[in-house]
Amino acid sequence: MIDYAKVLNPVARDMKPSGIRKFFEIAATRKDCISLGVGEPDFITPHAFSQAGIDSILQGKTQYTANAGLMELRKAISKYLDGFIGVHYDPASEIIITVGASEALDAAFRAVCAPGDEVLIPEPCFVCYAPLVSLTGATPVSVKCFIEDEFKLNVAEIEKAITPRTKAILVAFPNNPTGAVMEKSDLEALVPVIEKHNLMVFSDEIYGELVYNGVKFCSIASIGNMRERTIVISGFSKAFAMTGWRLGYICAPKPVIDVVYKIHQYGIMCAPTAAQYAALAALETSFADGFAEVAAMREKYDERRKYLVGRLNAMGLDCFEPRGAFYAFPCVKSTGMDGEEFAYALLEAKNVAVVPGGAFGDSGKDFIRISYAYSVEAIKRALDKIEEFLAELKK
């Protein structure tokens, strides 16, 4: 008889499952549940993008591509980043196409982190960062972001968290779950401490296209000499409504990419061929029409964002105004419950699913995450029920 507790990797064995997935496995068992929890666009992939993927299959383009991905796609990504963030990456030696931004993050962490290292991670944050760092043998160290700072990274908090073992810092803005954005001046304030302590930077820019209120996205790689120490991670899931295609990319100086390449080569081989052709069409179509599809989706998200935040504040749930991504992060402390208690009580009483803020770190425990990647009608129905729930709590 095998004692699996002894043969399994203890880091993976003892890792907590995703707090998001755990909650929605429960919600999925409930009939007619209204969910505002899923973090993916409700729009279908634009036809031209999908058709390019379909055509590639029908034309017999079903073999492996180069390990780093189609050269045409890498060239298109390079052109896109030239214009979007103002940083040039050589398509031949500084870009790899990955299976979603998630694989890019995993490969980046494994390329840089080693046992004994520490990586600073802003919190609240997406659920995968700390576990992926832990799997490298390094230690994730939380840097709390506070609502008083608009959930932005605070230099003083970073300095407090740094030790002689600190190797890198993650910068993930626009942020999931808060919707916070760090603009150029905010990022410039981080540069001296990053350079002082010789840190590498993992810049997760997956929501970069989704900013509102006249905000201009800025990549930390574009500031001063930060390109040399920054690994840019992004993909097509959010802005291009291509979550299920699983197509991302990683950009970095050649010495970093050379290591990432080996990890990707041995673990993945290459990203799905049809998805690469669809992504190529997404960029080529967008170059031609001025990113009209992306702009149209962003406009819809903005309408929903304003409606959602306005309703939440009006019903007494204090909600920071998100300026990016497609999430709101209201505080539920006024109800006498923390985020987990609130989410379970709401699900039980009104069959509405939101995500407990504690899933994104301890600093999120008094909050819930609500996604506005849903129709206004669905958001309205859910908010009506949340308002009923709050009224009943006061009785």
N, C-alpha and C positions, 0 to 999 in steps of 0.2 A: 504494500500500500504506500503510495507516494504522499509525503507530507508537503503539500503545495505551499504552505506558509514558509517552508525552508528553501524551496527551489525557485520561487518567484523573486524578481527584483524587488527589494523592500521599498525602494522609493516609489515605484509604480504601484506596488501592492497596497501601500498605505495612503496613496493619493486619494483625496476626496473627489467624487464625481462632480461634474459641472453642476453648479447650483441652478443654472438656467434649465438645463435638460431635466434635472431631477423634478423641478416644479412642474414642467410642462408634460412630463410623463403622467403626472397625476391629473392635470387639467385635460389631457387627451382622452381620459376615460369618461369624461362628463359630457352628456348629450347637450347640444345647443350652447356650449360654452362660448362666450365672446372673448376672444383673445386679443390683447394689445401687447403681446410679449415678444413676438418673433422679430428678430433683427435682420429682415431682408426685404427688399423692395416688393411691393405688391404689383408692380408693373411687369408685364411679360417682356422678355427680351425682344427688342425691336426686330421687325421682320428681316431687314437686310442682313443683320448680324447672324440670325438663326439660319437664314437661307445659305449663307456662305459656309457654315458648318455642314449643313445637309449636302450642299453641292460637293464639298470636299470628299464626303463619303461616297456619293454616287459616282464621282470621277476616279474612285479607287485610291484616293490619297489617305490610305489607312495604315501606312507603315510608321515605324518610329521616325521622329524628326531627329535632328542633331540634339545631343544632350542638353545644350543650352537653349534649344528652341529654334523655331524658324528664323533664319536671318532676316527675312522681310519683316517679321513681327518685331524683332529686336530693333531694327532700323526705325520702324514706326514708333516704338516706345521712346527711343532716343529723341526723335523729332518732337514727340508730344511733350517730353520733359524739358526740352530746350525752351519750348514756349510756355509751359505751365508753371514750372518752378525756376526756370532760368539757369539750370545746371545741365552741363553736357556729360553724357556717359557714352563711351565707345561701345557700339553694339557688338563688336567682335570680342571684346575682352572685359567689359564691365557690366553686362546685363545677362541675367539668366531667367528664363521663363519657368515658372513653378506651378505646382498643383495648388492653386489658390494662394492668397497671402499667408495662410496658415503654414504651408510648407516653407515659404520664404522665411517666416519668423523662426521656425524650428531649425532650419539650416543655418540661419544667421547666428542663433544662440549657440549651436554646436560648433560653429566655426570659431567663435571668439571665447566662449566660456570654458573653464576647466575646474575640476574639483578644488575647492578653497577660495575661488573667486566669489565676489558679491556683485549683484546687479541691482541697481536702483530702479524701482517700478512705481510710477505714480498711482495713487489709489484715491478714489474708486477707479477700477480699470476692468478691461475685458478679462474674462475668466481664464484664458489660456496662457497668459504671460508667465505667471509664477510657476505653474506646473512644468511648462517647457524648460524654463531655466533650471528647475530642480532636477530634471532628467539628465542634464549635462553634468551634474555633480556640484554645480555652483549653487549659491544661496540667493534667493530673491529677497530683497530688502524693500519694504514698503516706505514710500514717501507720501505722506498724507496731503491731499489737496482739500482745501476748505471752501465752503460756500462763500465765506467772507472775501476770499480771493478769486471769486468766480470760478472755482475749481481749477485754477491754473497752478502750475508748479511754482513753488515759492523757494527762492534761493536760500533763505535761512534754513528751511526744512531740508533742502538737499545737503547743505554743509553739515547739518547735524547727523545725517545718515551716513556720510562718507567715512570710511576707515581705510587703513593701508591695504585692505584686500579688495576695495572697490575697483572693478574693472570697467564697468559700463553703466550707462543710464538709458532707459527707454523713454522716448518722447512719443506720445500717442495722442495727437490732436489733429482734427476734431475728435473729441473723446466719446467713447462708449463706456459708461452709460450716461454721462452728464450732459453731453452736447457742448461742453466747453471748447473754446478755441484759443490758441495762443498765437497772437499776431506777431509781426516782425519785431516790434519793440520788446515784447515779452520774451521772445526767443533770444534776442540780443543780450538780455539781462542774464541768461543762463551761460552764455559762452565763456566769460572769464573763469567761472568756477569749473566748467568742464575742461578747459585748457589747463588751468592751474593743477588739476589732479590727473591730467592726461587720460581722460576717460574716452572710451568709444561710445558712439551713440547709435541706438537702434531707433529709427524714425518710422513709425507705422503711419502711413499716409493714405490709408484705404478710403477715408471719408473726405479727402482733400477737396474734391469737386463739390461737396455738399456743405456750403457755407451761405449765411444769410445776412440780411441787414447791411449790405454793402461791405461786408468783411472780405478781405482779400487773403486767400490762403498763402502761407509762407512756409517753405521747407527750411529747416535748420541747416540743411546742406548748402543752402544758397548764401549763408552769412559768413563773411570773412574767409577764414581758412578751414571752415568746418567740413567741407567736402571730404577732406582727407581722413577724417575720423568718423564719418557718418555712413551708416548702411540704410539705404532707403528701401522701404518695403511697401508695395501697393498691389493693386489688381483691378479686375474688371467687375467684381461682384456687385458693389454698391452703386456706383455712379452709372454703370451701363446695364444694370438689372440682369446680371449674368451669374447669380450665386451658384446655381447648379452646374454650371459649366466648369467650375473649379479651375480658374485661370488667374495667376498672379505673376509677380515678377520681383526681382531683387536687383538693386543697383548699388555698386560700391567700387572703390579703387581696385585695380587688378589684383594686388596681393590678397585681398579679402575674397574676391570672386574666385580666384584660383582654388582656395580652400573650400568655399561653398560648392564649387563645381564638383569636387570629388565626393562630397557628402550627397549631393543631388544625383550624381552619376550612379553611385552604388545603391542608393536607397530608392530612387524613383525611375531612373533611366531618362524619361522625358515627360513633359506634360502632354495630355491628350491631344492628338493631332487635330481632330475636328474642332476642338475648342480653340486651338491656336488660330485656325483659319477664321473662325467666328470673331475672335478678338482683333485680328488684322482688319476684318471688314468694319468692326466697330470704330477703329481709329481712322481708317481711310474714309469712311462715310462721314465721320465727325470733322475731319479736316476739310472735307468738301462743303459741308452744310453749316460750318461754324459751331459745331457741337449742339445742334438744335435739339436732338433727342435728350441729351443730358440737361440742357437748360429747361426744357418742358417739364421733366421730372422734378428738377430742383424747384421750379415755380409751384408745382403741386404740393411738394413737401412743405414749402414755406407757408402756403395757405393753411395747411393742416396744423403746422407748428403754432401759428398765431392763434388759431381757434382753440387748440388743446390747452395751451398755457393760459390763455384768457379764462377758459372755463375752470381750470384747476384752481387758479388764484381766487376766482369769484366764489367758489364753493368752500374756500377756507384752507385749501392745501397749498402752503407756501411753495411756489415753484420758481426756481432760478430760470431765467430766460436762456434757453439753449441757442447757440449761434452757429451750430454745425451738426453734422450727422443727421439722424432722424429719431432722436430720443428726448424725452423729458424726464426729469429726475426730481419729482416733488417730495417734500418732507412730510411725513405723516406723524411726527412726534406729537402734534397737537391733539391727536385722537387718543393718546395714552397708550398707543401700541407702537412697537417697532415695525420695520418693513415686513419682516417675515410673518408676524402675527396679523398684520393688516392684510397682506396678500392672501393668506389662508382663510381669514374671516370673510374677505370679499368674495373669494371663490365659492365658499360654502353658502353665503347668504344670497349672492346675486349672480353667481355663475359667470363672473368676469375674471379673466386671468391677466395679472401683471407680474412683473418679476421683483422679488424681494431685493432691496438694495444691498443686503449683506452678501449676496452672491458675488458682488464685485469688490469685496473686501470689507473689513470691519468698519471702516470709516463710512460705509454706505448703509449701515444697519438701520438708520432712522428714515430711510428713503425707499421709494419704489421706482422701478424703471418702467416707463410707458413708451412704447414705440408708436410713432405716427406714420409708419409705412403701411397704412391701411386707408381705406376710403373714408371720406368725411362722414358718410352715413354710419359706417361701423364705429368710428370714433364717437359720434354723437350718441349712438345707442349705449355704448359702454359708459360714457360719461354720465348719461342720465341715470344709469344704475348705480354708479359710484356716488352720485349726489343723493340718491335715495338712501344708500347705505349710510352715508354720513349723517343724514337727517335722523335716521333710526337710532344711530349711536347716541344722539343727544336726548332722546326720549327717556 
